[in-house]
Amino acid sequence: MENPSQNLKTAPLLSLRRFHISEDYGFLLPNPLMPLLNCRFLRGYREQRLAHLVLSVMTMGYVWQRGENQPQEVLPRNLAIPLVEVSRSLGLPPILVHSDLVLTNWTPRNPERPLEIGNLDIIVSFPGGESLRGFILVTVLVEKAAVPGIKALVQAVNAILQCSQNSLLQALQRLKLSIQDITRTLGQMHDYVDPDIFYAVIRIFLSGWKDNPAMPVGLIYEGVSTEPLEYSGGSAAQSTVLHAFDEFLGVCHSKESADFLHRMREYMPPSHKAFIEEIHSGPSLRDHILSSGNGQLLTAYNQCVEALADLRSYHITVVTKYLIIAATKAKGRRPNHLPGPSQALEERGTGGTEVLSFLKSVRDKTLEAILHQSD
């Protein structure tokens, strides 16, 4: 048998430190507050995008935690400084934007299966439950439906440069089908998002602090600026898709709408904004079609414009259901578990626009782009 006294001699001396037990505080964690997050430890663009998503969702949760009547006016430095730091690195504003909530915030359950809503999850969430999940993931699928259209833009621009009428015609036909698929995909919003939940619960967490009566002077980012800063909330207008389609098709909006849309480009990843600018600076599709005298190209172009106008008309019906009708219902709702009706944002988009007048204007201006052979 082994000598017990010999075992005792070789055993390490007992110490609290070895078990992360404090001499002064016992099992309490001394000074629990962590140091400021340091973005230098992020490895590359993808991690920076994910960090921006997480930090901006935390920011929205902090600012709007008590509702629109009691928003926080100061963002604490331990959140403000790393958010601003990673924002500057990415060229994005320090607030939740479309590229966070949608473009970065999805993951497939099974990578081997098709991208459909039953095979997708969101990465970061805030109040809204299944309706929030549906809102985000339907929008993810809308972006996915736009992929053939984005590829068609590239094909079409190159076809003009190479004077290939057949390739251009094919590209326009593909663009039309993609826009129609976007409209059908947007229709899934009705299946997965409850209008009352969207209006009363989700919407506030998408709202910003510019053109918002609930936060008329903006938000102080502690440790960054002593003066309040103003940033618009998330908006479908921050998606690059329709901006690119408009530039390619030569759709010209009213000054007020165009000013807002151009401001929303500052809320896109710089590389996505650069894609729009590249389309804008490229050859004019409208001029090419009119100078070609090709009736097939003119018809295909007009079908694209009509499909885009139809998409915008359908978007108006969706917004009417989830904003205007929901606002009316909220006013007449008896007290229940949902928050009361929004006052400051009643008929405004989360980006700060008078939403219906804006959407009708961009739809009507889209229709004005229809070409006639005599143009």
N, C-alpha and C positions, 0 to 999 in steps of 0.2 A: 504493500500500500504506500501511496505517496504521503509524504510528511506534510500535514496541514500548515504547519508554520512556514514551510518552504514556499507553499503557494501564496501565503500572505505576503511574503517578502517580494515576490515578483508581480503582485497585483498593483496597478497604478493607484496612486493616492486619489481619493475622492475629492472632487472640486466642483463648485457650482458652475464655474465658467464653461466646463466641458459640456454642460447640459443647457447652455444659454439661459442660466438663471442669474439674475443680477444680485450682487452683494448688497445693494441699496434698495432695490425695488422688488426683489424676489421674482415671482413669475410674471410680474408686470413688465411690458416692453418699455424700457427707458426711452424717453423722447421719441414717441412713435412717428412724429412728422418726418417724412423723408426729405432729402435734398431735392432741389429743383430737377425736373426731368431734363436730361441733356440730349439734344437731338444729334450730337456728334456720334452717338453710338448706333444710329440708324444706318443700315447697310443698303444704300442705293435707293433708287426711285420708288420701287414698289413698297418698301417699308415706310418711306416718307408719306406716300399716299395713304397707307393704312393708318399711320400715326395721325394724319390730318383728319381722317374719318373719326377715329376714337376721341381725339381731343375736341373736335368741333361738336360731336354729339354730347359730350360731357358739358361743353359750354352752353348748348341749347337747354339741356336739362337744368343747369344751374340758374340761368337767367330767367327761365319761365316756370320754375318749380312751384311758384305760388299763383300762377295764372297771369293773365294780361293786366289785371288791376294792381298787381304788386310785383312787377319785374325787378330783378336785381339791377342796380345801376352801376356796380363795380364788379369786374371779373377779377378774382384774386390772382396775385402774381404767380402762384404755383401752377396755375392753368394758363394765364394770359401769356406769360413769357415763352413757354415751349410752343404754344399754339402759334404765336406770331413768328417765332423762329422757324418752325417747319413750313409755315405759310410763305415766308420770304424765300425759302429755299426752293419751294415748288412754283412760286409766282402766282399763288392763290390768295384770296382774302382770308382773314382769320375768322371765319364763320362757316357754318354748314352750307355746302353748295351741292348742286346736282351731281358733280363728279364724286362727291363723298357718298351721299345718301344712296345713289343708284349705281354709278359706274364702278365704285369700289366695294360696295356693300352686298356682295352675293357670293355664294359658293354652291357647287353642285353636290348633291348627296351621293350620287353615283356618277363619276366622270365618264363611265362607259355608256350611259343612257342619254337620250336627247335632252336638250335644255327646254324643259317645260315646268310649269309652276309646281307640280308635284315632286319634281326632282331638284328643287332649289331651296336654299335657306338663306336668310340674311345673317350677317356677321354681328352687327351691332344694332341694338334696338332701343326704343324709348316707349312711353305709354301708347297704347293703341292695339295691342294684342294681335289677333289674326288679321284685322283690317289693316294694321300698319304693315304686316308682312305682305299682304296682298297688294297694297299700294306700291310698295317698293318693288316687288318682284314682277308685277305686271309692267311696270315702267322699265325694268331690266329687259323684259321680253320685247317691249316696244323698241328699245335700242338694238336688240338682236335682229328684229325684223327689218331694221334699217340697213343692215350690213350689205345685202345685195344692191341697195340703192347707192350706198357710198362707193362700192366698187364700180357701179355703173357710171358715176360721175367721173371717176378716173379714166374709165374706158372712153367716155364721150369726149373729154378734153383731149385725150391723145388722138382720138379719131379725127377731131377737127384739125389738130396740128399736122396729122398725116394725110389729110384730105381723103379720108375713107368714109364715104357716105353709108355704106352698108354697116360698118361697125358702129357708126353714130346712131343709125336707126335701131340697131339691136340694143344699144345702150339705153336709148330713150324708152324702148319697150320694157326693158328690165327695171328701169327707174319707176315707171308707172306701176308695175306689179308690186314693187317693194312698198311704195306709198300706200297702195290698197291693202297690203298685208299689215302695215302699221296701223291702219284704221281698224281692221278686224281685231288685231291684238289688243288695241286700246279698249275694245268692247268687253274684254275680260274683267275690267275694273268693276263692272256691275255684279259680277259673280263673286268677287273676293273682298270688296270693300263696302262696309256699311256707311251710308252717307252721314248718319247721326254721329257715329264714332269719328269719322274723318273731320267733321266740322267742329265738334265739341271737344275732342281730345287730341287728335293728331296735329291739326292745323297750327296750333300755337307754337309747337316745337319746330316748325319750319319757318317761323316768322323772324324777320330781322329787325334791325334798329336804324333803318333809314326809311323815310316816307311812312312811318308807322306812328300814329297818334299815341299809342301806348308807351312809346319811348321816343318822345319828340326831339331829344337832344343827342341820342345815341348811347353808347356804352363806354365806360372808362376801362381800359385795359391796364390794370395796375402793374407798375414796373415797366411799362412801355410808353404810356402817354398820360400826362396829367389832364388833358382835355378829352372829352368824349369823342369817340370815333363812330362813324355811321357806315353800316353795311346792309345791303338788301338781303332779304331771306331767300331761301331756295325757291326756284321757279323753273317751270318747264322751258322757259325762254333761255335758260342756261345750258340746255342741250344743244350740242353742235349740229345735230342732224338737220333741223329745219333751216338754220342759218345757211348751211352749205347748199341745201336745195334751192333756197331763195336766190343766193348769189349765182348759182349755175343757171337757173331759169330766168334770171333777170327781173325778179319781182321787186318792185320799188314801193316802199311803205311811206305813210305820211311822216312828216318830220317828227311829230311827237312819238309815234310808235318806233320809228327808226332810231331815235335818240335812246329810247329805253332798251331796244334790242342791242344796240352797239355797247351800251353800258353793261349789259349782261355778258358780253364777250369777255369782260374783265374778270368774270367769275368762272371762266373755263380754264382748264390747263393750257398754258401758253402754246404748246404744240398743236392743240386742237384749234385754238384761235388762228394759228398760223396757217392751218389747212384751209380755213374759210378765206383768209386773205389771199392764199394762193389761187383758189377758185375765182375770187373777185378779179385778180390781176391777169387771169388767163384770157383766152380768146372768147369773144362774145358769142354765145350760142344763138341768141336771137338774130344778130346781124348775119351770122353764117347761114341760118335757115332762110332768111329773107333774100339774101343774095344768091342762094343756090337755086331758088325757084323750084325746089323739090317738094311736091305736094305731100308725099309720104312723111317726110321729115316734119313738115308743118303740122300735119295731123297728129303725129306721135308726140310732138312738143305740146300741143294743146291738150292732149289727153293727160300728160303729166301735170300740167297746170290745173286741169279740172280735178284730177285725183287729189292734188294738194289742197285745193279749195274744199273738196269734200271732207278731207281729213280735218281741216280747220272748222268746218261746220259741225262735224261730229264732236270735236273737242268742246265746242260751245255747248252742246247738249249735255256733255259730261259735267262741265263746270256748273251749268245751271242746276243740275241735280245735286251735286255735292257742295255747292256754295249757296246759290240763291234760294232754292227750295228748302235746303237744310236750315238756312238762316230763318226762314219764315216758320218752319216747324219748331225751331228752338225757342222762338218768342212765345209760342203758344203752349209749350211743353209744361206739364205739371212738374213739381219738384221730384227729382229722381236721382239716380246715381251719377248722371252726366252733369258736367259743368253747365252754368247758365249760358245764354246767348252771348256771342262775342259783340262787344261794343265798338272797339277801335278798328277792328278788321272786318266789319260786317260783310261788305261786298267788295273787298279788296283782295287781290291775289297776295300770296305770301311774299312775292317780290316787291309789292308796294304799289301795283297798278290798280286803276279802276278796271277790273278784270273784263267784264263783258264788253264794254265799249272798245277796249284794246283788242280783244279777240275778234270782234266783228269788223274792226278796221283792217286788221291784217288779212282776214278772209276776203273782204271786199277788194282790197288792193291786189290780192292774188288773182282774183277773177279778171281784173283789169289788164293782166299780163297776156290774156288770150291774143293770139296773132291772127291777122287776116292777110290774105295774099296781097292786098292793096296797101298794107302798112309800109 
